[in-house]
Amino acid sequence: MRVYGPWVSSDRLVDLQQIRGALLGRGVPIPELVPAADGKTWCRFGDCVMEVERYIPGSPMSGAERLRVGMLLLGRLHAFMADLDVVRPPPLANHLPQDRAVDATAAATAYVLEHDPSPMDEHYCKVAEELAGMLPVHELPTQLVHGDYWDNNVLFRDETVVAVLDFDFAGVRPRVDDLALPLGYLLTAGHGRSQILDLIAAYDSGADQPLTPQERECLPLAMARAALFFLQYLLMPSNDDAYTRHARQEFRDKRGPACEWWLNAFNSGTISTATFR
């Protein structure tokens, strides 16, 4: 059962269901929808819309072989999604557009600095602003992409993908932004350049069109923006004090350090636009 946030309209949900239905028809392992009592594929729960999918047991995408298989499938998924579109873009997504990186980061850091910042908060605010300011904007082709392709959104049984879940953030953007989430996480978690290049090769083997040299150059930049986009959750309106405390703590413990990792990597030359050529 999936209950969407109140910012997701019924029209947006219908868009997502149509996209998933089209991909299911093209062979992507997506759970079938279970209709409500009146035959509709969604219903309301208070201010929210909700749906039910057929349950498919599986375990998350982890380990070298599953990652390889998962990245190959992502290439195929992008090929299948290239001629699809979404009428209503996601009101919220795990994505930071290139041309909004500086302004969106400044808004998030301003919020932190206005609400009793610690010295560590102030440090990470400076780090995030500096990182955002050093990421250039490049024109790249766009298409419909998954938006959250990682971990428990790709379920395996043995070494076979049995379900691709969570198209909640699907939208039209550069496809390297879809690769940035899983590959950027792996890189900061200690996977080496050669391992990331192997996963990019797996993606290319599944895609209709392999990544272009320009897309490869822009991939490290997209990975760094993936660290920055989490800051937008600081700005989500909430009357829940627990949520606010959690978001601030996550900024100190995870998001700020991730931004600092990328800033140091770029400044030291460990990572550059030539890293994945």
VOBA-1610 file (N, C-alpha, C; in pm, whole numbers, padded with zeros to 5 digits, always signed):
BEGIN
Met+00085-00119+00000Met+00000+00000+00000Met+00088+00124+00000Arg+00061+00216-00091Arg+00139+00338-00100Arg+00047+00458-00081Val+00073+00533+00025Val-00001+00655+00051Val+00089+00773+00016Tyr+00048+00852-00081Tyr+00130+00964-00128Tyr+00111+01086-00039Gly+00210+01174-00038Gly+00198+01297+00037Gly+00088+01385-00020Pro+00034+01477+00059Pro-00077+01560+00013Pro-00041+01649-00105Trp+00087+01664-00136Trp+00128+01747-00250Trp+00115+01671-00382Val+00087+01540-00378Val+00070+01461-00500Val-00079+01455-00534Ser-00115+01505-00651Ser-00255+01508-00693Ser-00296+01374-00752Ser-00426+01354-00764Ser-00476+01232-00829Ser-00435+01228-00975Asp-00429+01344-01040Asp-00386+01349-01181Asp-00240+01303-01196Arg-00156+01347-01104Arg-00016+01306-01105Arg-00007+01154-01085Leu-00085+01101-00993Leu-00082+00957-00968Leu-00126+00880-01092Val-00229+00928-01161Val-00274+00861-01283Val-00163+00863-01388Asp-00091+00976-01398Asp+00024+00983-01489Asp+00125+00872-01458Leu+00159+00858-01330Leu+00258+00758-01288Leu+00208+00617-01318Gln+00080+00593-01295Gln+00026+00460-01322Gln+00031+00428-01471Gln+00006+00527-01555Gln+00013+00504-01699Gln+00157+00474-01743Ile+00253+00545-01685Ile+00394+00520-01717Ile+00433+00379-01675Arg+00397+00342-01554Arg+00431+00208-01505Arg+00363+00100-01588Gly+00239+00126-01628Gly+00169+00029-01712Gly+00237+00011-01846Ala+00283+00121-01906Ala+00353+00112-02034Ala+00483+00034-02020Leu+00556+00058-01910Leu+00682-00014-01889Leu+00659-00161-01859Leu+00553-00191-01785Leu+00518-00331-01760Leu+00491-00402-01892Gly+00423-00334-01983Gly+00395-00392-02113Gly+00520-00413-02197Arg+00627-00342-02163Arg+00754-00356-02236Arg+00850-00451-02166Gly+00801-00519-02064Gly+00881-00622-02001Gly+00954-00582-01875Val+00936-00460-01827Val+01000-00419-01701Val+00922-00482-01586Pro+00990-00545-01489Pro+00919-00611-01379Pro+00864-00509-01279Ile+00743-00466-01303Ile+00676-00367-01218Ile+00551-00432-01159Pro+00529-00420-01029Pro+00412-00485-00968Pro+00281-00435-01030Glu+00189-00528-01048Glu+00058-00491-01101Glu-00024-00423-00992Leu-00114-00333-01034Leu-00200-00262-00941Leu-00317-00350-00898Val-00354-00337-00772Val-00471-00406-00720Val-00584-00304-00711Pro-00694-00323-00784Pro-00800-00222-00785Pro-00874-00215-00652Ala-00931-00097-00627Ala-01014-00076-00509Ala-01149-00143-00530Ala-01234-00136-00428Ala-01364-00204-00433Ala-01451-00154-00549Asp-01433-00026-00586Asp-01514+00030-00695Asp-01449+00011-00831Gly-01338-00061-00834Gly-01272-00089-00961Gly-01165+00010-00998Lys-01155+00123-00928Lys-01052+00222-00959Lys-00917+00174-00909Thr-00811+00231-00968Thr-00676+00191-00929Thr-00619+00280-00821Trp-00700+00371-00767Trp-00656+00455-00656Trp-00778+00501-00578Cys-00755+00547-00457Cys-00863+00604-00377Cys-00803+00709-00285Arg-00888+00775-00210Arg-00841+00881-00121Arg-00834+00832+00023Phe-00736+00888+00094Phe-00723+00865+00238Phe-00698+01002+00300Gly-00802+01066+00350Gly-00789+01203+00400Gly-00752+01295+00286Asp-00644+01370+00301Asp-00597+01462+00197Asp-00505+01395+00096Cys-00484+01266+00111Cys-00385+01197+00029Cys-00452+01097-00066Val-00383+01068-00176Val-00425+00959-00265Val-00341+00837-00234Met-00398+00721-00260Met-00326+00598-00229Met-00358+00492-00332Glu-00270+00391-00339Glu-00288+00279-00431Glu-00232+00154-00365Val-00267+00040-00421Val-00216-00088-00371Val-00154-00163-00488Glu-00032-00212-00468Glu+00037-00292-00567Glu+00044-00437-00519Arg+00050-00529-00614Arg+00070-00668-00577Arg+00205-00683-00508Tyr+00206-00750-00394Tyr+00330-00766-00318Tyr+00422-00865-00388Ile+00549-00825-00403Ile+00651-00911-00462Ile+00768-00921-00364Pro+00793-01037-00308Pro+00906-01050-00216Pro+01038-01038-00290Gly+01137-00979-00226Gly+01269-00965-00284Gly+01360-00894-00188Ser+01486-00883-00224Ser+01584-00815-00140Ser+01653-00706-00221Pro+01709-00604-00154Pro+01759-00485-00224Pro+01879-00513-00314Met+01903-00416-00402Met+02017-00419-00493Met+02144-00390-00415Ser+02223-00491-00392Ser+02350-00475-00320Ser+02444-00586-00363Gly+02573-00561-00351Gly+02672-00658-00398Gly+02707-00633-00542Ala+02827-00674-00581Ala+02882-00640-00712Ala+02794-00689-00827Glu+02749-00815-00822Glu+02674-00871-00935Glu+02537-00805-00947Arg+02470-00784-00835Arg+02339-00720-00840Arg+02349-00576-00890Leu+02454-00507-00849Leu+02473-00371-00898Leu+02494-00370-01049Arg+02572-00466-01097Arg+02595-00473-01242Arg+02464-00498-01315Val+02387-00595-01267Val+02259-00627-01330Val+02164-00507-01321Gly+02164-00442-01205Gly+02076-00327-01186Gly+02110-00211-01277Met+02237-00187-01301Met+02276-00077-01389Met+02247-00111-01534Leu+02264-00236-01571Leu+02226-00277-01707Leu+02076-00255-01728Leu+01996-00290-01625Leu+01852-00270-01636Leu+01818-00122-01642Leu+01893-00038-01572Leu+01866+00106-01579Leu+01886+00156-01721Gly+01989+00106-01789Gly+02008+00143-01929Gly+01888+00105-02014Arg+01837-00016-01993Arg+01718-00060-02068Arg+01597+00025-02030Leu+01585+00054-01901Leu+01472+00133-01854Leu+01470+00270-01921His+01585+00334-01930His+01593+00463-01997His+01556+00450-02145Ala+01598+00340-02208Ala+01561+00319-02348Ala+01409+00306-02362Phe+01347+00233-02269Phe+01202+00215-02273Phe+01126+00343-02241Met+01188+00431-02162Met+01119+00554-02118Met+01141+00671-02212Ala+01229+00655-02311Ala+01269+00768-02395Ala+01153+00829-02471Asp+01053+00748-02507Asp+00941+00801-02584Asp+00818+00826-02497Leu+00834+00816-02363Leu+00726+00843-02271Leu+00742+00983-02213Asp+00634+01036-02157Asp+00638+01170-02098Asp+00546+01170-01977Val+00559+01273-01898Val+00471+01290-01782Val+00410+01430-01793Val+00279+01438-01783Val+00211+01566-01801Val+00238+01658-01682Arg+00235+01600-01563Arg+00250+01679-01441Arg+00381+01644-01374Pro+00477+01735-01371Pro+00607+01705-01311Pro+00593+01684-01160Pro+00690+01616-01098Pro+00681+01594-00955Pro+00695+01726-00879Pro+00607+01752-00781Pro+00621+01874-00702Pro+00742+01869-00610Leu+00790+01749-00583Leu+00907+01729-00499Leu+00981+01608-00553Ala+01114+01614-00560Ala+01189+01502-00615Ala+01330+01500-00558Asn+01392+01383-00565Asn+01533+01371-00530Asn+01618+01420-00647His+01608+01550-00670His+01673+01606-00788His+01689+01755-00770Leu+01804+01807-00811Leu+01830+01950-00806Leu+01870+01996-00946Pro+01784+02071-01016Pro+01819+02117-01150Pro+01949+02198-01149Gln+02026+02183-01256Gln+02155+02252-01263Gln+02142+02403-01239Asp+02041+02463-01304Asp+02032+02609-01299Asp+01971+02660-01168Arg+01931+02570-01078Arg+01875+02612-00951Arg+01965+02576-00834Ala+02080+02518-00861Ala+02165+02467-00753Ala+02207+02577-00657Val+02251+02690-00709Val+02301+02798-00623Val+02188+02858-00540Asp+02077+02893-00603Asp+01967+02958-00532Asp+01902+02863-00431Ala+01881+02737-00470Ala+01817+02641-00380Ala+01906+02612-00260Thr+02036+02603-00282Thr+02129+02579-00171Thr+02132+02699-00078Ala+02131+02820-00135Ala+02132+02941-00052Ala+02006+02950+00034Ala+01892+02909-00021Ala+01768+02911+00057Ala+01775+02814+00173Ala+01833+02696+00150Ala+01843+02596+00256Ala+01941+02641+00365Thr+02056+02693+00324Thr+02153+02736+00424Thr+02103+02858+00501Ala+02029+02946+00435Ala+01971+03062+00505Ala+01876+03015+00614Tyr+01798+02912+00585Tyr+01706+02857+00685Tyr+01785+02806+00806Val+01892+02732+00781Val+01973+02678+00890Val+02033+02791+00973Leu+02087+02890+00906Leu+02155+02999+00976Leu+02058+03088+01053Glu+01931+03084+01018Glu+01831+03165+01088Glu+01770+03094+01209His+01806+02968+01228His+01743+02889+01335His+01849+02828+01426Asp+01909+02913+01506Asp+02001+02873+01612Asp+02108+02776+01562Pro+02193+02820+01468Pro+02293+02728+01413Pro+02407+02700+01511Ser+02457+02579+01507Ser+02578+02545+01581Ser+02699+02581+01495Pro+02818+02585+01553Pro+02938+02609+01471Pro+02951+02507+01357Met+02911+02382+01383Met+02917+02281+01277Met+02817+02313+01167Asp+02697+02359+01205Asp+02598+02401+01105Asp+02656+02510+01016Glu+02717+02610+01078Glu+02773+02722+01003Glu+02881+02674+00906His+02963+02579+00953His+03069+02525+00867His+03010+02456+00745Tyr+02911+02369+00767Tyr+02855+02294+00656Tyr+02774+02384+00562Cys+02718+02491+00613Cys+02650+02587+00526Cys+02749+02650+00429Lys+02865+02689+00479Lys+02968+02746+00392Lys+03014+02644+00288Val+03031+02520+00332Val+03074+02413+00242Val+02972+02394+00130Ala+02843+02385+00166Ala+02739+02362+00066Ala+02732+02476-00033Glu+02742+02600+00014Glu+02736+02716-00075Glu+02855+02718-00170Glu+02974+02684-00119Glu+03092+02682-00204Glu+03082+02573-00309Leu+03032+02456-00270Leu+03017+02346-00365Leu+02917+02384-00474Ala+02803+02439-00436Ala+02702+02477-00535Ala+02757+02580-00633Gly+02839+02672-00583Gly+02892+02778-00667Gly+02996+02733-00767Met+03054+02614-00745Met+03160+02570-00835Met+03110+02468-00939Leu+02980+02440-00941Leu+02926+02343-01035Leu+02870+02414-01158Pro+02935+02400-01272Pro+02888+02470-01393Pro+02760+02409-01447Val+02691+02485-01528Val+02568+02440-01594Val+02602+02398-01736His+02560+02278-01774His+02582+02227-01909His+02448+02188-01971Glu+02431+02217-02097Glu+02311+02175-02168Glu+02323+02028-02204Leu+02228+01949-02156Leu+02227+01807-02186Leu+02088+01767-02236Pro+02081+01664-02320Pro+01949+01615-02361Pro+01873+01560-02241Thr+01742+01573-02244Thr+01660+01526-02134Thr+01561+01421-02183Gln+01512+01343-02088Gln+01408+01245-02118Gln+01342+01208-01985Leu+01236+01132-01990Leu+01172+01082-01869Leu+01265+00980-01803Val+01288+00995-01671Val+01372+00903-01596Val+01301+00860-01468His+01355+00758-01403His+01294+00700-01285His+01291+00796-01167Gly+01406+00855-01133Gly+01411+00955-01027Gly+01458+00908-00892Asp+01458+00777-00866Asp+01501+00728-00735Asp+01548+00583-00747Tyr+01636+00560-00842Tyr+01679+00424-00875Tyr+01793+00382-00783Trp+01757+00316-00674Trp+01860+00274-00581Trp+01804+00183-00474Asp+01889+00099-00420Asp+01868+00022-00298Asp+01739-00060-00303Asn+01647-00032-00209Asn+01528-00116-00201Asn+01420-00080-00302Asn+01451+00008-00397Asn+01358+00033-00508Asn+01384-00061-00626Val+01488-00143-00615Val+01518-00246-00716Val+01532-00377-00639Leu+01431-00464-00649Leu+01429-00587-00570Leu+01478-00706-00652Phe+01556-00790-00586Phe+01615-00908-00649Phe+01566-01036-00581Arg+01560-01142-00660Arg+01551-01277-00607Arg+01667-01352-00669Asp+01760-01395-00585Asp+01890-01443-00633Asp+01956-01328-00710Glu+01991-01348-00837Glu+02057-01241-00912Glu+01966-01186-01022Thr+01835-01203-01004Thr+01739-01157-01104Thr+01652-01046-01045Val+01633-00938-01122Val+01545-00831-01077Val+01401-00878-01088Val+01327-00870-00976Val+01188-00913-00976Val+01091-00795-00962Ala+01142-00677-00926Ala+01052-00561-00913Ala+01132-00431-00916Val+01081-00336-00994Val+01131-00198-00990Val+01019-00113-00931Leu+01048-00044-00823Leu+00947+00027-00745Leu+00970+00177-00745Asp+00877+00249-00685Asp+00892+00391-00649Asp+00925+00483-00767Phe+00828+00501-00853Phe+00843+00598-00961Phe+00790+00736-00917Asp+00777+00756-00786Asp+00718+00878-00732Asp+00787+01004-00784Phe+00920+00999-00804Phe+00997+01116-00844Phe+01024+01120-00994Ala+00958+01034-01071Ala+00982+01031-01216Ala+00957+01168-01278Gly+01046+01208-01368Gly+01032+01337-01433Gly+01128+01348-01549Val+01118+01455-01623Val+01202+01478-01740Val+01325+01557-01697Arg+01441+01496-01717Arg+01569+01558-01679Arg+01683+01482-01746Pro+01807+01528-01738Pro+01918+01453-01798Pro+01929+01314-01737Arg+01958+01215-01821Arg+01962+01078-01768Arg+02080+01057-01673Val+02186+01139-01685Val+02298+01123-01592Val+02254+01156-01449Asp+02148+01237-01434Asp+02099+01266-01300Asp+02041+01141-01235Asp+01992+01046-01317Asp+01941+00920-01266Asp+02056+00828-01223Leu+02167+00834-01295Leu+02284+00755-01257Leu+02355+00813-01136Ala+02341+00943-01117Ala+02418+01012-01013Ala+02386+00962-00874Leu+02258+00928-00849Leu+02220+00886-00714Leu+02289+00756-00674Pro+02275+00646-00749Pro+02343+00523-00707Pro+02495+00530-00719Leu+02546+00584-00830Leu+02691+00583-00849Leu+02761+00680-00755Gly+02700+00795-00729Gly+02759+00890-00635Gly+02765+00833-00494Tyr+02661+00762-00455Tyr+02662+00700-00322Tyr+02773+00595-00313Leu+02786+00513-00416Leu+02889+00410-00415Leu+03028+00471-00409Leu+03049+00578-00484Leu+03180+00642-00487Leu+03217+00696-00350Thr+03126+00766-00284Thr+03155+00821-00152Thr+03163+00713-00045Ala+03106+00595-00073Ala+03112+00485+00023Ala+03240+00403+00009Gly+03324+00439-00087Gly+03453+00373-00097Gly+03477+00293-00222His+03379+00283-00312His+03402+00214-00439His+03499+00296-00524Gly+03592+00229-00590Gly+03692+00298-00668Gly+03643+00337-00807Arg+03725+00418-00874Arg+03691+00465-01008Arg+03669+00349-01103Ser+03754+00245-01096Ser+03740+00132-01189Ser+03608+00060-01168Gln+03563+00049-01043Gln+03434-00016-01016Gln+03318+00066-01074Ile+03327+00198-01059Ile+03222+00284-01114Ile+03223+00276-01266Leu+03340+00272-01327Leu+03348+00261-01473Leu+03287+00129-01521Asp+03305+00022-01444Asp+03245-00107-01481Asp+03092-00096-01478Leu+03038-00023-01380Leu+02893-00007-01371Leu+02840+00082-01482Ile+02918+00182-01520Ile+02879+00266-01634Ile+02878+00182-01762Ala+02977+00093-01775Ala+02981+00004-01892Ala+02858-00088-01894Ala+02815-00134-01776Ala+02694-00217-01769Ala+02572-00136-01812Tyr+02565-00010-01767Tyr+02455+00077-01809Tyr+02456+00092-01961Asp+02572+00122-02017Asp+02582+00142-02162Asp+02538+00017-02239Ser+02568-00101-02185Ser+02532-00224-02256Ser+02382-00245-02260Gly+02308-00183-02166Gly+02164-00195-02166Gly+02093-00083-02240Ala+02162+00029-02257Ala+02099+00147-02318Ala+02098+00138-02470Asp+02000+00203-02533Asp+02000+00214-02678Asp+02119+00297-02725Gln+02145+00404-02650Gln+02257+00493-02681Gln+02347+00501-02560Pro+02475+00464-02569Pro+02565+00476-02454Pro+02583+00623-02416Leu+02631+00645-02296Leu+02657+00781-02253Leu+02754+00849-02349Thr+02726+00972-02382Thr+02815+01049-02469Thr+02934+01099-02388Pro+03042+01142-02455Pro+03155+01200-02380Pro+03111+01317-02292Gln+03018+01401-02340Gln+02973+01512-02258Gln+02897+01464-02135Glu+02814+01361-02152Glu+02741+01308-02037Glu+02838+01250-01934Arg+02943+01184-01980Arg+03041+01129-01887Arg+03113+01242-01812Glu+03141+01351-01880Glu+03204+01465-01815Glu+03113+01527-01710Cys+02983+01528-01738Cys+02888+01591-01647Cys+02845+01500-01532Leu+02876+01371-01540Leu+02833+01279-01435Leu+02887+01315-01297Pro+03017+01348-01281Pro+03063+01387-01147Pro+02990+01511-01094Leu+02956+01604-01182Leu+02884+01725-01140Leu+02744+01687-01091Ala+02680+01594-01163Ala+02547+01548-01121Ala+02554+01476-00987Met+02661+01400-00965Met+02678+01332-00837Met+02690+01432-00723Ala+02764+01539-00745Ala+02780+01641-00641Ala+02648+01711-00612Arg+02570+01738-00717Arg+02439+01799-00694Arg+02346+01704-00620Ala+02367+01572-00637Ala+02287+01475-00564Ala+02311+01488-00413Ala+02431+01530-00375Ala+02457+01556-00233Ala+02385+01683-00187Leu+02375+01780-00277Leu+02312+01907-00242Leu+02160+01901-00238Phe+02097+01814-00320Phe+01952+01822-00329Phe+01884+01781-00200Phe+01952+01702-00115Phe+01891+01662+00011Phe+01864+01782+00100Leu+01934+01893+00077Leu+01914+02011+00162Leu+01774+02069+00145Gln+01707+02039+00033Gln+01574+02096+00012Gln+01474+02045+00115Tyr+01502+01928+00173Tyr+01409+01873+00272Tyr+01408+01956+00400Leu+01510+02039+00418Leu+01509+02133+00531Leu+01400+02237+00515Leu+01360+02263+00391Leu+01264+02369+00362Leu+01120+02320+00351Met+01100+02191+00365Met+00963+02141+00356Met+00881+02193+00474Pro+00766+02255+00447Pro+00683+02305+00557Pro+00637+02190+00645Ser+00654+02205+00776Ser+00616+02097+00866Ser+00580+02154+01002Asn+00473+02102+01058Asn+00435+02135+01196Asn+00484+02030+01293Asp+00564+01939+01241Asp+00614+01827+01321Asp+00754+01860+01372Asp+00766+01889+01500Asp+00896+01924+01557Asp+00996+01810+01543Ala+00947+01686+01551Ala+01037+01571+01538Ala+01098+01567+01398Tyr+01017+01597+01295Tyr+01070+01599+01159Tyr+01177+01706+01145Thr+01149+01825+01199Thr+01244+01935+01189Thr+01376+01899+01257Arg+01368+01840+01375Arg+01490+01800+01446Arg+01566+01694+01366His+01492+01600+01309His+01557+01494+01231His+01628+01553+01108Ala+01562+01646+01039Ala+01621+01706+00920Ala+01748+01783+00955Arg+01745+01856+01065Arg+01864+01931+01106Arg+01977+01836+01145Gln+01944+01728+01215Gln+02047+01632+01255Gln+02106+01560+01134Glu+02020+01530+01037Glu+02069+01465+00915Glu+02162+01558+00838Phe+02135+01688+00842Phe+02223+01785+00778Phe+02362+01780+00843Arg+02367+01771+00975Arg+02495+01767+01045Arg+02568+01634+01026Asp+02492+01525+01028Asp+02554+01393+01030Asp+02583+01336+00891Lys+02499+01370+00791Lys+02512+01307+00660Lys+02530+01405+00545Arg+02436+01499+00533Arg+02433+01582+00414Arg+02548+01681+00410Gly+02575+01745+00523Gly+02689+01835+00528Gly+02821+01764+00501Pro+02848+01650+00569Pro+02971+01576+00539Pro+02980+01529+00394Ala+02866+01491+00333Ala+02869+01449+00192Ala+02910+01566+00102Cys+02855+01684+00130Cys+02892+01803+00052Cys+03041+01832+00069Glu+03092+01816+00191Glu+03235+01842+00215Glu+03321+01740+00142Trp+03276+01615+00135Trp+03351+01513+00061Trp+03367+01556-00083Trp+03258+01602-00146Trp+03264+01642-00285Trp+03346+01768-00305Leu+03333+01863-00215Leu+03412+01985-00226Leu+03561+01953-00219Asn+03601+01870-00124Asn+03742+01833-00111Asn+03789+01754-00232Ala+03701+01667-00285Ala+03740+01586-00401Ala+03766+01673-00523Phe+03682+01774-00545Phe+03702+01865-00658Phe+03824+01955-00636Asn+03838+02006-00516Asn+03949+02097-00487Asn+04084+02027-00495Ser+04088+01899-00457Ser+04213+01824-00459Ser+04244+01765-00596Gly+04146+01765-00685Gly+04163+01705-00816Gly+04139+01555-00817Thr+04097+01498-00703Thr+04065+01356-00698Thr+03950+01322-00792Ile+03854+01415-00801Ile+03740+01401-00892Ile+03739+01523-00983Ser+03715+01497-01110Ser+03703+01607-01207Ser+03611+01561-01319Thr+03588+01649-01414Thr+03503+01612-01528Thr+03569+01507-01616Ala+03697+01479-01593Ala+03766+01376-01672Ala+03761+01239-01604Thr+03703+01231-01485Thr+03712+01108-01404Thr+03651+00988-01474Phe+03538+01006-01543Phe+03468+00890-01600Phe+03468+00891-01753Arg+03564+00960-01812Arg+03573+00959-01959Arg+03611+00820-02009
//
